[in-house]
Structure formats: structure tokens, C-alpha cells
Amino acid sequence: MKKILLLFCICLILVSCGKEYEVYTKAQKKEMYKIALKEEENGNRQKMEEIEKLMEVLELEAKKGD
């Protein structure tokens, strides 16, 4: 019984040791793109570049399995 409990605790520790990434709701994503598109229309591409960089990082981490 102790071995099973110890194994279970170790598994929980391993699962909880992953990196934490912010989770965006669908409404938050839409709002981010609206703001970025408005900024881009005004000649400021900074917000859109931030979104693109965030997407690249998340895609790389998803491929790694984090």
C-alpha cells in the first residue's frame, strides 16, 4: 500500500512540474486581434508582432509536449 501511495505522489509531482502558460478565452483572443488590427490600421504593427511571437512560442512548446 505504501508503494502505491508513494508512486501516486511521485506521479502527481511529475505532472505538476510543467511550465505554466496563460490560457486565453475565445473572447480574449478576439479582443486581442481587434486591438492589434486597429493598431495596424494606424501604422503600428507592434501588437500584431507580439501576437505572432506568442503563437510561435506556443507552437514550439506544443510540439515539445509542454
mmCIF file of the N, C-alpha and C atoms, coordinates in Angstrom:
data_MODEL
# 
_entry.id   MODEL 
# 
loop_
_atom_site.group_PDB 
_atom_site.id 
_atom_site.type_symbol 
_atom_site.label_atom_id 
_atom_site.label_alt_id 
_atom_site.label_comp_id 
_atom_site.label_asym_id 
_atom_site.label_entity_id 
_atom_site.label_seq_id 
_atom_site.pdbx_PDB_ins_code 
_atom_site.Cartn_x 
_atom_site.Cartn_y 
_atom_site.Cartn_z 
_atom_site.occupancy 
_atom_site.B_iso_or_equiv 
_atom_site.pdbx_formal_charge 
_atom_site.auth_seq_id 
_atom_site.auth_comp_id 
_atom_site.auth_asym_id 
_atom_site.auth_atom_id 
_atom_site.pdbx_PDB_model_num 
ATOM 1   N N  . MET A 1 1  ? 0.823   -1.196 0.000   1.00 0.00 ? 1  MET A N  1 
ATOM 2   C CA . MET A 1 1  ? 0.000   0.000  0.000   1.00 0.00 ? 1  MET A CA 1 
ATOM 3   C C  . MET A 1 1  ? 0.872   1.266  0.000   1.00 0.00 ? 1  MET A C  1 
ATOM 4   N N  . LYS A 1 2  ? 1.947   1.216  0.769   1.00 0.00 ? 2  LYS A N  1 
ATOM 5   C CA . LYS A 1 2  ? 2.843   2.371  0.836   1.00 0.00 ? 2  LYS A CA 1 
ATOM 6   C C  . LYS A 1 2  ? 3.502   2.626  -0.511  1.00 0.00 ? 2  LYS A C  1 
ATOM 7   N N  . LYS A 1 3  ? 3.837   1.550  -1.226  1.00 0.00 ? 3  LYS A N  1 
ATOM 8   C CA . LYS A 1 3  ? 4.474   1.700  -2.536  1.00 0.00 ? 3  LYS A CA 1 
ATOM 9   C C  . LYS A 1 3  ? 3.522   2.355  -3.532  1.00 0.00 ? 3  LYS A C  1 
ATOM 10  N N  . ILE A 1 4  ? 2.273   1.957  -3.479  1.00 0.00 ? 4  ILE A N  1 
ATOM 11  C CA . ILE A 1 4  ? 1.269   2.531  -4.387  1.00 0.00 ? 4  ILE A CA 1 
ATOM 12  C C  . ILE A 1 4  ? 1.072   4.007  -4.080  1.00 0.00 ? 4  ILE A C  1 
ATOM 13  N N  . LEU A 1 5  ? 0.979   4.350  -2.816  1.00 0.00 ? 5  LEU A N  1 
ATOM 14  C CA . LEU A 1 5  ? 0.809   5.746  -2.410  1.00 0.00 ? 5  LEU A CA 1 
ATOM 15  C C  . LEU A 1 5  ? 2.029   6.576  -2.807  1.00 0.00 ? 5  LEU A C  1 
ATOM 16  N N  . LEU A 1 6  ? 3.210   6.031  -2.618  1.00 0.00 ? 6  LEU A N  1 
ATOM 17  C CA . LEU A 1 6  ? 4.440   6.724  -2.996  1.00 0.00 ? 6  LEU A CA 1 
ATOM 18  C C  . LEU A 1 6  ? 4.503   6.927  -4.507  1.00 0.00 ? 6  LEU A C  1 
ATOM 19  N N  . LEU A 1 7  ? 4.159   5.915  -5.270  1.00 0.00 ? 7  LEU A N  1 
ATOM 20  C CA . LEU A 1 7  ? 4.142   6.010  -6.726  1.00 0.00 ? 7  LEU A CA 1 
ATOM 21  C C  . LEU A 1 7  ? 3.134   7.060  -7.191  1.00 0.00 ? 7  LEU A C  1 
ATOM 22  N N  . PHE A 1 8  ? 1.981   7.083  -6.564  1.00 0.00 ? 8  PHE A N  1 
ATOM 23  C CA . PHE A 1 8  ? 0.952   8.072  -6.895  1.00 0.00 ? 8  PHE A CA 1 
ATOM 24  C C  . PHE A 1 8  ? 1.449   9.489  -6.609  1.00 0.00 ? 8  PHE A C  1 
ATOM 25  N N  . CYS A 1 9  ? 2.096   9.691  -5.473  1.00 0.00 ? 9  CYS A N  1 
ATOM 26  C CA . CYS A 1 9  ? 2.629   11.017 -5.124  1.00 0.00 ? 9  CYS A CA 1 
ATOM 27  C C  . CYS A 1 9  ? 3.709   11.452 -6.107  1.00 0.00 ? 9  CYS A C  1 
ATOM 28  N N  . ILE A 1 10 ? 4.568   10.547 -6.506  1.00 0.00 ? 10 ILE A N  1 
ATOM 29  C CA . ILE A 1 10 ? 5.621   10.881 -7.470  1.00 0.00 ? 10 ILE A CA 1 
ATOM 30  C C  . ILE A 1 10 ? 5.013   11.269 -8.807  1.00 0.00 ? 10 ILE A C  1 
ATOM 31  N N  . CYS A 1 11 ? 3.991   10.541 -9.234  1.00 0.00 ? 11 CYS A N  1 
ATOM 32  C CA . CYS A 1 11 ? 3.313   10.880 -10.494 1.00 0.00 ? 11 CYS A CA 1 
ATOM 33  C C  . CYS A 1 11 ? 2.684   12.265 -10.426 1.00 0.00 ? 11 CYS A C  1 
ATOM 34  N N  . LEU A 1 12 ? 2.072   12.593 -9.307  1.00 0.00 ? 12 LEU A N  1 
ATOM 35  C CA . LEU A 1 12 ? 1.479   13.924 -9.148  1.00 0.00 ? 12 LEU A CA 1 
ATOM 36  C C  . LEU A 1 12 ? 2.539   15.016 -9.211  1.00 0.00 ? 12 LEU A C  1 
ATOM 37  N N  . ILE A 1 13 ? 3.670   14.776 -8.615  1.00 0.00 ? 13 ILE A N  1 
ATOM 38  C CA . ILE A 1 13 ? 4.756   15.757 -8.638  1.00 0.00 ? 13 ILE A CA 1 
ATOM 39  C C  . ILE A 1 13 ? 5.267   15.955 -10.056 1.00 0.00 ? 13 ILE A C  1 
ATOM 40  N N  . LEU A 1 14 ? 5.439   14.871 -10.793 1.00 0.00 ? 14 LEU A N  1 
ATOM 41  C CA . LEU A 1 14 ? 5.924   14.976 -12.173 1.00 0.00 ? 14 LEU A CA 1 
ATOM 42  C C  . LEU A 1 14 ? 4.942   15.730 -13.061 1.00 0.00 ? 14 LEU A C  1 
ATOM 43  N N  . VAL A 1 15 ? 3.663   15.490 -12.880 1.00 0.00 ? 15 VAL A N  1 
ATOM 44  C CA . VAL A 1 15 ? 2.653   16.166 -13.691 1.00 0.00 ? 15 VAL A CA 1 
ATOM 45  C C  . VAL A 1 15 ? 2.602   17.650 -13.369 1.00 0.00 ? 15 VAL A C  1 
ATOM 46  N N  . SER A 1 16 ? 2.775   17.994 -12.120 1.00 0.00 ? 16 SER A N  1 
ATOM 47  C CA . SER A 1 16 ? 2.658   19.396 -11.719 1.00 0.00 ? 16 SER A CA 1 
ATOM 48  C C  . SER A 1 16 ? 3.919   20.211 -11.990 1.00 0.00 ? 16 SER A C  1 
ATOM 49  N N  . CYS A 1 17 ? 4.975   19.605 -12.482 1.00 0.00 ? 17 CYS A N  1 
ATOM 50  C CA . CYS A 1 17 ? 6.235   20.315 -12.719 1.00 0.00 ? 17 CYS A CA 1 
ATOM 51  C C  . CYS A 1 17 ? 6.339   20.922 -14.110 1.00 0.00 ? 17 CYS A C  1 
ATOM 52  N N  . GLY A 1 18 ? 5.271   21.014 -14.852 1.00 0.00 ? 18 GLY A N  1 
ATOM 53  C CA . GLY A 1 18 ? 5.313   21.598 -16.191 1.00 0.00 ? 18 GLY A CA 1 
ATOM 54  C C  . GLY A 1 18 ? 5.327   23.114 -16.138 1.00 0.00 ? 18 GLY A C  1 
ATOM 55  N N  . LYS A 1 19 ? 5.591   23.728 -17.288 1.00 0.00 ? 19 LYS A N  1 
ATOM 56  C CA . LYS A 1 19 ? 5.589   25.184 -17.377 1.00 0.00 ? 19 LYS A CA 1 
ATOM 57  C C  . LYS A 1 19 ? 4.155   25.687 -17.404 1.00 0.00 ? 19 LYS A C  1 
ATOM 58  N N  . GLU A 1 20 ? 3.969   26.871 -16.863 1.00 0.00 ? 20 GLU A N  1 
ATOM 59  C CA . GLU A 1 20 ? 2.640   27.481 -16.842 1.00 0.00 ? 20 GLU A CA 1 
ATOM 60  C C  . GLU A 1 20 ? 2.540   28.535 -17.929 1.00 0.00 ? 20 GLU A C  1 
ATOM 61  N N  . TYR A 1 21 ? 1.544   28.400 -18.780 1.00 0.00 ? 21 TYR A N  1 
ATOM 62  C CA . TYR A 1 21 ? 1.275   29.377 -19.822 1.00 0.00 ? 21 TYR A CA 1 
ATOM 63  C C  . TYR A 1 21 ? -0.122  29.928 -19.600 1.00 0.00 ? 21 TYR A C  1 
ATOM 64  N N  . GLU A 1 22 ? -0.269  31.200 -19.876 1.00 0.00 ? 22 GLU A N  1 
ATOM 65  C CA . GLU A 1 22 ? -1.570  31.834 -19.701 1.00 0.00 ? 22 GLU A CA 1 
ATOM 66  C C  . GLU A 1 22 ? -2.558  31.258 -20.711 1.00 0.00 ? 22 GLU A C  1 
ATOM 67  N N  . VAL A 1 23 ? -3.769  30.983 -20.240 1.00 0.00 ? 23 VAL A N  1 
ATOM 68  C CA . VAL A 1 23 ? -4.818  30.441 -21.095 1.00 0.00 ? 23 VAL A CA 1 
ATOM 69  C C  . VAL A 1 23 ? -5.776  31.571 -21.427 1.00 0.00 ? 23 VAL A C  1 
ATOM 70  N N  . TYR A 1 24 ? -6.011  31.779 -22.721 1.00 0.00 ? 24 TYR A N  1 
ATOM 71  C CA . TYR A 1 24 ? -6.891  32.846 -23.170 1.00 0.00 ? 24 TYR A CA 1 
ATOM 72  C C  . TYR A 1 24 ? -8.234  32.269 -23.588 1.00 0.00 ? 24 TYR A C  1 
ATOM 73  N N  . THR A 1 25 ? -9.315  32.946 -23.214 1.00 0.00 ? 25 THR A N  1 
ATOM 74  C CA . THR A 1 25 ? -10.635 32.533 -23.665 1.00 0.00 ? 25 THR A CA 1 
ATOM 75  C C  . THR A 1 25 ? -10.832 33.009 -25.095 1.00 0.00 ? 25 THR A C  1 
ATOM 76  N N  . LYS A 1 26 ? -11.877 32.502 -25.724 1.00 0.00 ? 26 LYS A N  1 
ATOM 77  C CA . LYS A 1 26 ? -12.151 32.889 -27.108 1.00 0.00 ? 26 LYS A CA 1 
ATOM 78  C C  . LYS A 1 26 ? -12.431 34.391 -27.201 1.00 0.00 ? 26 LYS A C  1 
ATOM 79  N N  . ALA A 1 27 ? -13.141 34.937 -26.226 1.00 0.00 ? 27 ALA A N  1 
ATOM 80  C CA . ALA A 1 27 ? -13.445 36.370 -26.220 1.00 0.00 ? 27 ALA A CA 1 
ATOM 81  C C  . ALA A 1 27 ? -12.166 37.201 -26.065 1.00 0.00 ? 27 ALA A C  1 
ATOM 82  N N  . GLN A 1 28 ? -11.250 36.744 -25.222 1.00 0.00 ? 28 GLN A N  1 
ATOM 83  C CA . GLN A 1 28 ? -9.987  37.456 -25.038 1.00 0.00 ? 28 GLN A CA 1 
ATOM 84  C C  . GLN A 1 28 ? -9.167  37.447 -26.322 1.00 0.00 ? 28 GLN A C  1 
ATOM 85  N N  . LYS A 1 29 ? -9.162  36.306 -27.017 1.00 0.00 ? 29 LYS A N  1 
ATOM 86  C CA . LYS A 1 29 ? -8.419  36.215 -28.276 1.00 0.00 ? 29 LYS A CA 1 
ATOM 87  C C  . LYS A 1 29 ? -8.995  37.169 -29.316 1.00 0.00 ? 29 LYS A C  1 
ATOM 88  N N  . LYS A 1 30 ? -10.320 37.212 -29.412 1.00 0.00 ? 30 LYS A N  1 
ATOM 89  C CA . LYS A 1 30 ? -10.961 38.120 -30.370 1.00 0.00 ? 30 LYS A CA 1 
ATOM 90  C C  . LYS A 1 30 ? -10.614 39.564 -30.052 1.00 0.00 ? 30 LYS A C  1 
ATOM 91  N N  . GLU A 1 31 ? -10.652 39.911 -28.775 1.00 0.00 ? 31 GLU A N  1 
ATOM 92  C CA . GLU A 1 31 ? -10.341 41.278 -28.357 1.00 0.00 ? 31 GLU A CA 1 
ATOM 93  C C  . GLU A 1 31 ? -8.886  41.629 -28.671 1.00 0.00 ? 31 GLU A C  1 
ATOM 94  N N  . MET A 1 32 ? -7.979  40.681 -28.456 1.00 0.00 ? 32 MET A N  1 
ATOM 95  C CA . MET A 1 32 ? -6.568  40.918 -28.772 1.00 0.00 ? 32 MET A CA 1 
ATOM 96  C C  . MET A 1 32 ? -6.390  41.201 -30.257 1.00 0.00 ? 32 MET A C  1 
ATOM 97  N N  . TYR A 1 33 ? -7.058  40.416 -31.103 1.00 0.00 ? 33 TYR A N  1 
ATOM 98  C CA . TYR A 1 33 ? -6.929  40.615 -32.546 1.00 0.00 ? 33 TYR A CA 1 
ATOM 99  C C  . TYR A 1 33 ? -7.582  41.917 -32.993 1.00 0.00 ? 33 TYR A C  1 
ATOM 100 N N  . LYS A 1 34 ? -8.714  42.285 -32.380 1.00 0.00 ? 34 LYS A N  1 
ATOM 101 C CA . LYS A 1 34 ? -9.359  43.557 -32.726 1.00 0.00 ? 34 LYS A CA 1 
ATOM 102 C C  . LYS A 1 34 ? -8.424  44.726 -32.428 1.00 0.00 ? 34 LYS A C  1 
ATOM 103 N N  . ILE A 1 35 ? -7.831  44.706 -31.251 1.00 0.00 ? 35 ILE A N  1 
ATOM 104 C CA . ILE A 1 35 ? -6.908  45.777 -30.859 1.00 0.00 ? 35 ILE A CA 1 
ATOM 105 C C  . ILE A 1 35 ? -5.702  45.808 -31.792 1.00 0.00 ? 35 ILE A C  1 
ATOM 106 N N  . ALA A 1 36 ? -5.162  44.621 -32.102 1.00 0.00 ? 36 ALA A N  1 
ATOM 107 C CA . ALA A 1 36 ? -3.991  44.550 -32.982 1.00 0.00 ? 36 ALA A CA 1 
ATOM 108 C C  . ALA A 1 36 ? -4.318  45.060 -34.378 1.00 0.00 ? 36 ALA A C  1 
ATOM 109 N N  . LEU A 1 37 ? -5.493  44.727 -34.891 1.00 0.00 ? 37 LEU A N  1 
ATOM 110 C CA . LEU A 1 37 ? -5.876  45.189 -36.227 1.00 0.00 ? 37 LEU A CA 1 
ATOM 111 C C  . LEU A 1 37 ? -6.099  46.698 -36.256 1.00 0.00 ? 37 LEU A C  1 
ATOM 112 N N  . LYS A 1 38 ? -6.696  47.246 -35.188 1.00 0.00 ? 38 LYS A N  1 
ATOM 113 C CA . LYS A 1 38 ? -6.878  48.698 -35.117 1.00 0.00 ? 38 LYS A CA 1 
ATOM 114 C C  . LYS A 1 38 ? -5.525  49.404 -35.083 1.00 0.00 ? 38 LYS A C  1 
ATOM 115 N N  . GLU A 1 39 ? -4.605  48.857 -34.289 1.00 0.00 ? 39 GLU A N  1 
ATOM 116 C CA . GLU A 1 39 ? -3.267  49.446 -34.212 1.00 0.00 ? 39 GLU A CA 1 
ATOM 117 C C  . GLU A 1 39 ? -2.548  49.350 -35.558 1.00 0.00 ? 39 GLU A C  1 
ATOM 118 N N  . GLU A 1 40 ? -2.742  48.223 -36.243 1.00 0.00 ? 40 GLU A N  1 
ATOM 119 C CA . GLU A 1 40 ? -2.080  48.035 -37.535 1.00 0.00 ? 40 GLU A CA 1 
ATOM 120 C C  . GLU A 1 40 ? -2.623  49.008 -38.579 1.00 0.00 ? 40 GLU A C  1 
ATOM 121 N N  . GLU A 1 41 ? -3.918  49.299 -38.520 1.00 0.00 ? 41 GLU A N  1 
ATOM 122 C CA . GLU A 1 41 ? -4.504  50.280 -39.435 1.00 0.00 ? 41 GLU A CA 1 
ATOM 123 C C  . GLU A 1 41 ? -3.920  51.665 -39.205 1.00 0.00 ? 41 GLU A C  1 
ATOM 124 N N  . ASN A 1 42 ? -3.558  51.948 -37.960 1.00 0.00 ? 42 ASN A N  1 
ATOM 125 C CA . ASN A 1 42 ? -2.965  53.242 -37.623 1.00 0.00 ? 42 ASN A CA 1 
ATOM 126 C C  . ASN A 1 42 ? -1.464  53.287 -37.907 1.00 0.00 ? 42 ASN A C  1 
ATOM 127 N N  . GLY A 1 43 ? -0.914  52.194 -38.424 1.00 0.00 ? 43 GLY A N  1 
ATOM 128 C CA . GLY A 1 43 ? 0.503   52.178 -38.770 1.00 0.00 ? 43 GLY A CA 1 
ATOM 129 C C  . GLY A 1 43 ? 1.401   51.565 -37.717 1.00 0.00 ? 43 GLY A C  1 
ATOM 130 N N  . ASN A 1 44 ? 0.833   51.095 -36.617 1.00 0.00 ? 44 ASN A N  1 
ATOM 131 C CA . ASN A 1 44 ? 1.622   50.495 -35.546 1.00 0.00 ? 44 ASN A CA 1 
ATOM 132 C C  . ASN A 1 44 ? 1.446   48.978 -35.598 1.00 0.00 ? 44 ASN A C  1 
ATOM 133 N N  . ARG A 1 45 ? 2.498   48.275 -35.965 1.00 0.00 ? 45 ARG A N  1 
ATOM 134 C CA . ARG A 1 45 ? 2.419   46.821 -36.136 1.00 0.00 ? 45 ARG A CA 1 
ATOM 135 C C  . ARG A 1 45 ? 2.913   46.069 -34.893 1.00 0.00 ? 45 ARG A C  1 
ATOM 136 N N  . GLN A 1 46 ? 3.203   46.749 -33.828 1.00 0.00 ? 46 GLN A N  1 
ATOM 137 C CA . GLN A 1 46 ? 3.801   46.149 -32.641 1.00 0.00 ? 46 GLN A CA 1 
ATOM 138 C C  . GLN A 1 46 ? 2.899   45.082 -32.007 1.00 0.00 ? 46 GLN A C  1 
ATOM 139 N N  . LYS A 1 47 ? 1.614   45.352 -31.856 1.00 0.00 ? 47 LYS A N  1 
ATOM 140 C CA . LYS A 1 47 ? 0.702   44.392 -31.221 1.00 0.00 ? 47 LYS A CA 1 
ATOM 141 C C  . LYS A 1 47 ? 0.599   43.106 -32.039 1.00 0.00 ? 47 LYS A C  1 
ATOM 142 N N  . MET A 1 48 ? 0.534   43.250 -33.371 1.00 0.00 ? 48 MET A N  1 
ATOM 143 C CA . MET A 1 48 ? 0.421   42.075 -34.227 1.00 0.00 ? 48 MET A CA 1 
ATOM 144 C C  . MET A 1 48 ? 1.695   41.232 -34.143 1.00 0.00 ? 48 MET A C  1 
ATOM 145 N N  . GLU A 1 49 ? 2.844   41.881 -34.047 1.00 0.00 ? 49 GLU A N  1 
ATOM 146 C CA . GLU A 1 49 ? 4.107   41.156 -33.907 1.00 0.00 ? 49 GLU A CA 1 
ATOM 147 C C  . GLU A 1 49 ? 4.165   40.417 -32.574 1.00 0.00 ? 49 GLU A C  1 
ATOM 148 N N  . GLU A 1 50 ? 3.625   41.019 -31.516 1.00 0.00 ? 50 GLU A N  1 
ATOM 149 C CA . GLU A 1 50 ? 3.584   40.356 -30.213 1.00 0.00 ? 50 GLU A CA 1 
ATOM 150 C C  . GLU A 1 50 ? 2.732   39.095 -30.282 1.00 0.00 ? 50 GLU A C  1 
ATOM 151 N N  . ILE A 1 51 ? 1.602   39.177 -30.963 1.00 0.00 ? 51 ILE A N  1 
ATOM 152 C CA . ILE A 1 51 ? 0.723   38.017 -31.108 1.00 0.00 ? 51 ILE A CA 1 
ATOM 153 C C  . ILE A 1 51 ? 1.424   36.926 -31.914 1.00 0.00 ? 51 ILE A C  1 
ATOM 154 N N  . GLU A 1 52 ? 2.113   37.309 -32.982 1.00 0.00 ? 52 GLU A N  1 
ATOM 155 C CA . GLU A 1 52 ? 2.821   36.333 -33.809 1.00 0.00 ? 52 GLU A CA 1 
ATOM 156 C C  . GLU A 1 52 ? 3.928   35.638 -33.015 1.00 0.00 ? 52 GLU A C  1 
ATOM 157 N N  . LYS A 1 53 ? 4.666   36.397 -32.194 1.00 0.00 ? 53 LYS A N  1 
ATOM 158 C CA . LYS A 1 53 ? 5.718   35.804 -31.369 1.00 0.00 ? 53 LYS A CA 1 
ATOM 159 C C  . LYS A 1 53 ? 5.124   34.844 -30.343 1.00 0.00 ? 53 LYS A C  1 
ATOM 160 N N  . LEU A 1 54 ? 4.006   35.237 -29.735 1.00 0.00 ? 54 LEU A N  1 
ATOM 161 C CA . LEU A 1 54 ? 3.335   34.380 -28.766 1.00 0.00 ? 54 LEU A CA 1 
ATOM 162 C C  . LEU A 1 54 ? 2.887   33.075 -29.418 1.00 0.00 ? 54 LEU A C  1 
ATOM 163 N N  . MET A 1 55 ? 2.343   33.168 -30.626 1.00 0.00 ? 55 MET A N  1 
ATOM 164 C CA . MET A 1 55 ? 1.902   31.971 -31.346 1.00 0.00 ? 55 MET A CA 1 
ATOM 165 C C  . MET A 1 55 ? 3.084   31.055 -31.663 1.00 0.00 ? 55 MET A C  1 
ATOM 166 N N  . GLU A 1 56 ? 4.220   31.624 -32.050 1.00 0.00 ? 56 GLU A N  1 
ATOM 167 C CA . GLU A 1 56 ? 5.409   30.821 -32.345 1.00 0.00 ? 56 GLU A CA 1 
ATOM 168 C C  . GLU A 1 56 ? 5.881   30.073 -31.102 1.00 0.00 ? 56 GLU A C  1 
ATOM 169 N N  . VAL A 1 57 ? 5.923   30.772 -29.969 1.00 0.00 ? 57 VAL A N  1 
ATOM 170 C CA . VAL A 1 57 ? 6.370   30.150 -28.724 1.00 0.00 ? 57 VAL A CA 1 
ATOM 171 C C  . VAL A 1 57 ? 5.422   29.023 -28.330 1.00 0.00 ? 57 VAL A C  1 
ATOM 172 N N  . LEU A 1 58 ? 4.127   29.276 -28.415 1.00 0.00 ? 58 LEU A N  1 
ATOM 173 C CA . LEU A 1 58 ? 3.159   28.256 -28.028 1.00 0.00 ? 58 LEU A CA 1 
ATOM 174 C C  . LEU A 1 58 ? 3.206   27.051 -28.963 1.00 0.00 ? 58 LEU A C  1 
ATOM 175 N N  . GLU A 1 59 ? 3.420   27.277 -30.251 1.00 0.00 ? 59 GLU A N  1 
ATOM 176 C CA . GLU A 1 59 ? 3.524   26.160 -31.195 1.00 0.00 ? 59 GLU A CA 1 
ATOM 177 C C  . GLU A 1 59 ? 4.762   25.311 -30.908 1.00 0.00 ? 59 GLU A C  1 
ATOM 178 N N  . LEU A 1 60 ? 5.885   25.965 -30.626 1.00 0.00 ? 60 LEU A N  1 
ATOM 179 C CA . LEU A 1 60 ? 7.108   25.223 -30.304 1.00 0.00 ? 60 LEU A CA 1 
ATOM 180 C C  . LEU A 1 60 ? 6.939   24.392 -29.037 1.00 0.00 ? 60 LEU A C  1 
ATOM 181 N N  . GLU A 1 61 ? 6.349   24.984 -28.017 1.00 0.00 ? 61 GLU A N  1 
ATOM 182 C CA . GLU A 1 61 ? 6.152   24.263 -26.761 1.00 0.00 ? 61 GLU A CA 1 
ATOM 183 C C  . GLU A 1 61 ? 5.141   23.133 -26.924 1.00 0.00 ? 61 GLU A C  1 
ATOM 184 N N  . ALA A 1 62 ? 4.139   23.326 -27.778 1.00 0.00 ? 62 ALA A N  1 
ATOM 185 C CA . ALA A 1 62 ? 3.165   22.265 -28.027 1.00 0.00 ? 62 ALA A CA 1 
ATOM 186 C C  . ALA A 1 62 ? 3.831   21.081 -28.718 1.00 0.00 ? 62 ALA A C  1 
ATOM 187 N N  . LYS A 1 63 ? 4.762   21.361 -29.619 1.00 0.00 ? 63 LYS A N  1 
ATOM 188 C CA . LYS A 1 63 ? 5.482   20.283 -30.300 1.00 0.00 ? 63 LYS A CA 1 
ATOM 189 C C  . LYS A 1 63 ? 6.388   19.528 -29.332 1.00 0.00 ? 63 LYS A C  1 
ATOM 190 N N  . LYS A 1 64 ? 6.938   20.250 -28.350 1.00 0.00 ? 64 LYS A N  1 
ATOM 191 C CA . LYS A 1 64 ? 7.792   19.613 -27.348 1.00 0.00 ? 64 LYS A CA 1 
ATOM 192 C C  . LYS A 1 64 ? 6.974   18.763 -26.384 1.00 0.00 ? 64 LYS A C  1 
ATOM 193 N N  . GLY A 1 65 ? 5.707   19.122 -26.214 1.00 0.00 ? 65 GLY A N  1 
ATOM 194 C CA . GLY A 1 65 ? 4.850   18.366 -25.302 1.00 0.00 ? 65 GLY A CA 1 
ATOM 195 C C  . GLY A 1 65 ? 4.614   19.045 -23.973 1.00 0.00 ? 65 GLY A C  1 
ATOM 196 N N  . ASP A 1 66 ? 5.014   20.290 -23.826 1.00 0.00 ? 66 ASP A N  1 
ATOM 197 C CA . ASP A 1 66 ? 4.794   21.011 -22.564 1.00 0.00 ? 66 ASP A CA 1 
ATOM 198 C C  . ASP A 1 66 ? 3.419   21.586 -22.542 1.00 0.00 ? 66 ASP A C  1 
# 
